[in-house]
């Protein structure tokens, strides 16, 4: 997950680009037609699942806002039953990753909540609010 060893602005820009690409082809109606994931699929903490997939098994290329930060080489299906914290713990390529999570856990969790709790049609506005709260610049694509 060396791709996660970046600053917040770079990560945010990648998530925004990913969100916009997903909105173009996914949309609210398509989201409603996808089967619900099992209870143990990706959660933010060690509690119950928030009901998303890091990589969706039924829709090729669909990834959540945290899943898009995991490269194909680093992804493992067993991550689907893990929280974000669990992924950092169980797949520790290096200490930098663990330090990054420790310093920014609420940042990653905030991005995950946007994906899981808002319809794609609301993502742009919610991402703008998230950027302001985290003192990030808006990418040109959502200004």
MIDOSE-1310 file (N, C-alpha, C; in nm, 2 decimals, decimal comma, always signed):
residues 143
xxxx	+0,08/-0,12/+0,00/+0,00/+0,00/+0,00/+0,09/+0,13/+0,00; +0,20/+0,12/-0,07/+0,28/+0,23/-0,08/+0,21/+0,35/-0,13; +0,10/+0,33/-0,21/+0,03/+0,44/-0,26/-0,04/+0,52/-0,15; -0,05/+0,47/-0,03/-0,11/+0,54/+0,08/-0,01/+0,63/+0,15
xxxx	+0,12/+0,62/+0,12/+0,22/+0,70/+0,19/+0,23/+0,83/+0,11; +0,13/+0,91/+0,12/+0,12/+1,04/+0,05/+0,07/+1,14/+0,15; +0,07/+1,27/+0,11/+0,00/+1,37/+0,20/-0,15/+1,37/+0,18; -0,22/+1,43/+0,27/-0,36/+1,44/+0,27/-0,42/+1,50/+0,14
xxxx	-0,35/+1,60/+0,09/-0,40/+1,67/-0,03/-0,39/+1,57/-0,15; -0,28/+1,50/-0,17/-0,27/+1,40/-0,28/-0,37/+1,29/-0,27; -0,39/+1,24/-0,14/-0,50/+1,14/-0,12/-0,63/+1,19/-0,16; -0,67/+1,31/-0,11/-0,80/+1,37/-0,14/-0,82/+1,39/-0,29
xxxx	-0,72/+1,44/-0,36/-0,73/+1,46/-0,50/-0,76/+1,33/-0,57; -0,69/+1,22/-0,53/-0,71/+1,09/-0,59/-0,86/+1,04/-0,56; -0,91/+1,06/-0,44/-1,04/+1,02/-0,41/-1,14/+1,10/-0,49; -1,12/+1,23/-0,50/-1,22/+1,31/-0,58/-1,22/+1,26/-0,72
xxxx	-1,10/+1,24/-0,78/-1,10/+1,19/-0,92/-1,18/+1,06/-0,93; -1,15/+0,97/-0,84/-1,22/+0,84/-0,83/-1,37/+0,86/-0,82; -1,41/+0,94/-0,73/-1,56/+0,97/-0,70/-1,62/+1,02/-0,83; -1,56/+1,11/-0,90/-1,62/+1,16/-1,02/-1,63/+1,06/-1,13
xxxx	-1,53/+0,97/-1,14/-1,54/+0,86/-1,24/-1,65/+0,76/-1,20; -1,67/+0,74/-1,08/-1,78/+0,64/-1,03/-1,91/+0,70/-1,05; -1,93/+0,83/-1,03/-2,06/+0,90/-1,05/-2,10/+0,89/-1,19; -2,01/+0,90/-1,29/-2,04/+0,91/-1,43/-2,11/+0,78/-1,47
xxxx	-2,07/+0,66/-1,41/-2,12/+0,54/-1,46/-2,20/+0,46/-1,36; -2,21/+0,51/-1,24/-2,28/+0,44/-1,14/-2,42/+0,50/-1,11; -2,42/+0,61/-1,05/-2,54/+0,69/-1,02/-2,62/+0,62/-0,91; -2,72/+0,70/-0,86/-2,80/+0,66/-0,75/-2,89/+0,53/-0,78
xxxx	-2,95/+0,53/-0,90/-3,04/+0,42/-0,93/-2,96/+0,29/-0,94; -2,84/+0,29/-1,00/-2,76/+0,17/-1,01/-2,72/+0,12/-0,88; -2,69/+0,21/-0,79/-2,64/+0,18/-0,65/-2,75/+0,10/-0,58; -2,88/+0,14/-0,60/-2,99/+0,07/-0,54/-3,01/-0,07/-0,59
xxxx	-2,97/-0,10/-0,71/-2,99/-0,23/-0,77/-2,88/-0,34/-0,73; -2,77/-0,29/-0,67/-2,66/-0,38/-0,63/-2,70/-0,46/-0,50; -2,68/-0,59/-0,50/-2,71/-0,66/-0,38/-2,63/-0,61/-0,26; -2,69/-0,61/-0,14/-2,63/-0,57/-0,02/-2,51/-0,67/+0,02
xxxx	-2,40/-0,61/+0,06/-2,29/-0,70/+0,10/-2,32/-0,77/+0,23; -2,25/-0,88/+0,26/-2,26/-0,95/+0,39/-2,23/-0,85/+0,50; -2,27/-0,89/+0,62/-2,25/-0,80/+0,74/-2,10/-0,78/+0,77; -2,01/-0,87/+0,74/-1,87/-0,86/+0,78/-1,79/-0,79/+0,68
xxxx	-1,84/-0,73/+0,58/-1,77/-0,66/+0,47/-1,73/-0,52/+0,52; -1,61/-0,48/+0,49/-1,55/-0,35/+0,53/-1,62/-0,26/+0,62; -1,55/-0,24/+0,74/-1,60/-0,14/+0,83/-1,49/-0,05/+0,87; -1,53/+0,07/+0,92/-1,43/+0,17/+0,96/-1,35/+0,12/+1,08
xxxx	-1,42/+0,07/+1,18/-1,35/+0,03/+1,30/-1,37/-0,12/+1,32; -1,35/-0,16/+1,44/-1,36/-0,31/+1,46/-1,50/-0,35/+1,49; -1,60/-0,26/+1,48/-1,74/-0,29/+1,50/-1,81/-0,34/+1,38; -1,94/-0,34/+1,38/-2,02/-0,39/+1,27/-1,99/-0,32/+1,14
xxxx	-2,01/-0,39/+1,03/-1,99/-0,34/+0,90/-2,07/-0,22/+0,87; -2,02/-0,13/+0,78/-2,10/-0,02/+0,74/-2,15/-0,05/+0,60; -2,13/-0,18/+0,55/-2,20/-0,23/+0,43/-2,15/-0,18/+0,30; -2,01/-0,18/+0,29/-1,96/-0,14/+0,16/-1,85/-0,25/+0,12
xxxx	-1,80/-0,23/+0,00/-1,69/-0,32/-0,05/-1,57/-0,23/-0,08; -1,45/-0,27/-0,05/-1,34/-0,20/-0,10/-1,33/-0,22/-0,25; -1,35/-0,34/-0,29/-1,36/-0,38/-0,43/-1,50/-0,45/-0,45; -1,59/-0,40/-0,53/-1,72/-0,47/-0,54/-1,71/-0,59/-0,63
xxxx	-1,75/-0,71/-0,58/-1,74/-0,83/-0,65/-1,84/-0,84/-0,77; -1,95/-0,76/-0,77/-2,05/-0,77/-0,87/-2,04/-0,67/-0,98; -1,97/-0,56/-0,95/-1,96/-0,45/-1,05/-1,81/-0,42/-1,07; -1,76/-0,47/-1,18/-1,62/-0,46/-1,21/-1,57/-0,32/-1,21
xxxx	-1,47/-0,30/-1,13/-1,41/-0,17/-1,12/-1,46/-0,08/-1,01; -1,57/-0,12/-0,95/-1,63/-0,04/-0,84/-1,54/-0,05/-0,72; -1,51/+0,07/-0,66/-1,42/+0,07/-0,54/-1,48/+0,18/-0,45; -1,47/+0,16/-0,32/-1,50/+0,26/-0,23/-1,39/+0,37/-0,22
xxxx	-1,41/+0,47/-0,14/-1,32/+0,58/-0,14/-1,19/+0,54/-0,07; -1,19/+0,43/+0,01/-1,06/+0,38/+0,07/-1,01/+0,28/-0,03; -1,09/+0,20/-0,09/-1,05/+0,09/-0,18/-0,98/+0,14/-0,30; -1,01/+0,26/-0,34/-0,94/+0,32/-0,46/-0,80/+0,35/-0,43
xxxx	-0,76/+0,36/-0,30/-0,62/+0,39/-0,26/-0,54/+0,26/-0,25; -0,60/+0,15/-0,27/-0,53/+0,02/-0,26/-0,50/-0,02/-0,40; -0,37/-0,04/-0,43/-0,33/-0,08/-0,57/-0,37/-0,22/-0,59; -0,38/-0,26/-0,72/-0,41/-0,40/-0,76/-0,31/-0,50/-0,70
xxxx	-0,19/-0,46/-0,70/-0,08/-0,55/-0,64/-0,10/-0,57/-0,49; -0,15/-0,47/-0,42/-0,16/-0,48/-0,28/-0,29/-0,53/-0,23; -0,39/-0,53/-0,31/-0,52/-0,58/-0,27/-0,53/-0,73/-0,25; -0,60/-0,77/-0,15/-0,62/-0,91/-0,11/-0,77/-0,92/-0,08
xxxx	-0,84/-1,03/-0,13/-0,98/-1,04/-0,10/-1,01/-1,05/+0,05; -0,91/-1,10/+0,13/-0,94/-1,11/+0,27/-0,95/-0,97/+0,34; -0,91/-0,86/+0,27/-0,93/-0,73/+0,32/-1,08/-0,69/+0,34; -1,17/-0,76/+0,26/-1,31/-0,72/+0,26/-1,37/-0,75/+0,39
xxxx	-1,32/-0,83/+0,47/-1,38/-0,86/+0,60/-1,31/-0,78/+0,71; -1,23/-0,68/+0,67/-1,15/-0,61/+0,77/-1,19/-0,46/+0,77; -1,17/-0,40/+0,89/-1,19/-0,26/+0,90/-1,06/-0,19/+0,83; -1,07/-0,06/+0,82/-0,96/+0,02/+0,77/-0,84/-0,01/+0,86
xxxx	-0,86/+0,00/+0,99/-0,76/-0,02/+1,09/-0,70/-0,16/+1,07; -0,78/-0,26/+1,05/-0,74/-0,40/+1,03/-0,65/-0,41/+0,91; -0,68/-0,35/+0,81/-0,60/-0,35/+0,69/-0,46/-0,30/+0,72; -0,45/-0,19/+0,78/-0,32/-0,13/+0,82/-0,24/-0,22/+0,91
xxxx	-0,32/-0,29/+1,00/-0,25/-0,38/+1,10/-0,21/-0,51/+1,04; -0,29/-0,57/+0,96/-0,26/-0,70/+0,91/-0,18/-0,70/+0,78; -0,17/-0,59/+0,71/-0,09/-0,58/+0,59/+0,01/-0,47/+0,60; +0,09/-0,48/+0,71/+0,19/-0,37/+0,73/+0,31/-0,38/+0,65
xxxx	+0,31/-0,33/+0,53/+0,43/-0,34/+0,44/+0,55/-0,27/+0,51; +0,52/-0,16/+0,58/+0,63/-0,09/+0,65/+0,56/-0,01/+0,76; +0,65/+0,05/+0,85/+0,60/+0,13/+0,96/+0,54/+0,26/+0,92; +0,59/+0,31/+0,80/+0,53/+0,44/+0,75/+0,38/+0,43/+0,74
xxxx	+0,33/+0,32/+0,69/+0,19/+0,30/+0,67/+0,11/+0,31/+0,81; +0,17/+0,24/+0,91/+0,10/+0,24/+1,04/+0,11/+0,38/+1,10; +0,22/+0,45/+1,08/+0,23/+0,59/+1,13/+0,13/+0,68/+1,06; +0,12/+0,66/+0,93/+0,02/+0,74/+0,85/-0,12/+0,72/+0,91
xxxx	-0,16/+0,60/+0,93/-0,29/+0,58/+0,98/-0,31/+0,64/+1,12; -0,21/+0,62/+1,21/-0,22/+0,67/+1,34/-0,23/+0,82/+1,34; -0,17/+0,89/+1,25/-0,18/+1,04/+1,24/-0,31/+1,08/+1,17; -0,37/+1,00/+1,09/-0,48/+1,04/+1,00/-0,60/+0,95/+1,00
xxxx	-0,62/+0,87/+1,11/-0,73/+0,78/+1,10/-0,87/+0,85/+1,08; -0,89/+0,96/+1,14/-1,02/+1,03/+1,12/-1,03/+1,08/+0,97; -0,92/+1,11/+0,91/-0,92/+1,15/+0,77/-0,97/+1,04/+0,68; -0,91/+0,92/+0,69/-0,96/+0,80/+0,61/-1,10/+0,76/+0,65
xxxx	-1,13/+0,77/+0,77/-1,27/+0,73/+0,81/-1,37/+0,83/+0,76; -1,33/+0,96/+0,76/-1,42/+1,06/+0,70/-1,45/+1,04/+0,55; -1,35/+1,00/+0,48/-1,37/+0,97/+0,34/-1,46/+0,85/+0,32; -1,43/+0,75/+0,40/-1,51/+0,63/+0,39/-1,66/+0,66/+0,42
xxxx	-1,69/+0,74/+0,52/-1,82/+0,78/+0,56/-1,90/+0,85/+0,44; -1,83/+0,93/+0,37/-1,89/+1,00/+0,26/-1,94/+0,90/+0,16; -1,85/+0,81/+0,12/-1,89/+0,70/+0,03/-2,00/+0,62/+0,07; -2,00/+0,58/+0,20/-2,10/+0,49/+0,25/-2,23/+0,55/+0,29
xxxx	-2,23/+0,68/+0,33/-2,35/+0,74/+0,38/-2,42/+0,84/+0,29; -2,37/+0,87/+0,17/-2,43/+0,96/+0,08/-2,44/+0,90/-0,06; -2,55/+0,94/-0,12/-2,57/+0,90/-0,26/-2,47/+0,96/-0,35; -2,43/+0,90/-0,46/-2,33/+0,96/-0,55/-2,37/+1,11/-0,59
xxxx	-2,50/+1,14/-0,61/-2,54/+1,27/-0,65/-2,50/+1,38/-0,54; -2,47/+1,34/-0,42/-2,43/+1,43/-0,31/-2,28/+1,44/-0,29; -2,21/+1,35/-0,35/-2,06/+1,34/-0,32/-1,99/+1,47/-0,34; -2,01/+1,54/-0,45/-1,94/+1,66/-0,48/-1,95/+1,76/-0,37
xxxx	-2,07/+1,79/-0,33/-2,10/+1,89/-0,22/-2,04/+1,84/-0,09; -2,05/+1,71/-0,06/-2,00/+1,66/+0,07/-1,84/+1,66/+0,07; -1,79/+1,63/-0,05/-1,64/+1,64/-0,06/-1,59/+1,78/-0,04; -1,66/+1,88/-0,09/-1,63/+2,02/-0,08/-1,62/+2,06/+0,07
xxxx	-1,73/+2,01/+0,14/-1,73/+2,04/+0,29/-1,62/+1,97/+0,36; -1,59/+1,85/+0,32/-1,48/+1,77/+0,38/-1,35/+1,85/+0,36; -1,33/+1,90/+0,24/-1,20/+1,97/+0,20/-1,19/+2,09/+0,29; -1,30/+2,17/+0,31/-1,29/+2,29/+0,39/-1,26/+2,25/+0,54
xxxx	-1,32/+2,15/+0,59/-1,30/+2,10/+0,73/-1,16/+2,06/+0,75; -1,09/+2,00/+0,65/-0,96/+1,95/+0,66/-0,85/+2,05/+0,60; -0,90/+2,17/+0,57/-0,81/+2,27/+0,51/-0,73/+2,23/+0,39; -0,81/+2,16/+0,30/-0,75/+2,12/+0,17/-0,80/+2,20/+0,06
xxxx	-0,72/+2,21/-0,05/-0,76/+2,28/-0,17/-0,85/+2,19/-0,25; -0,95/+2,26/-0,31/-1,04/+2,18/-0,40/-0,97/+2,16/-0,54; -0,98/+2,04/-0,58/-0,93/+2,01/-0,72/-1,01/+2,09/-0,82; -0,96/+2,13/-0,93/-1,03/+2,20/-1,03/-1,16/+2,13/-1,07
xxx	-1,16/+2,00/-1,07/-1,28/+1,92/-1,11/-1,40/+1,94/-1,03; -1,39/+2,00/-0,91/-1,51/+2,02/-0,82/-1,52/+2,16/-0,77; -1,45/+2,25/-0,83/-1,46/+2,40/-0,79/-1,59/+2,46/-0,83
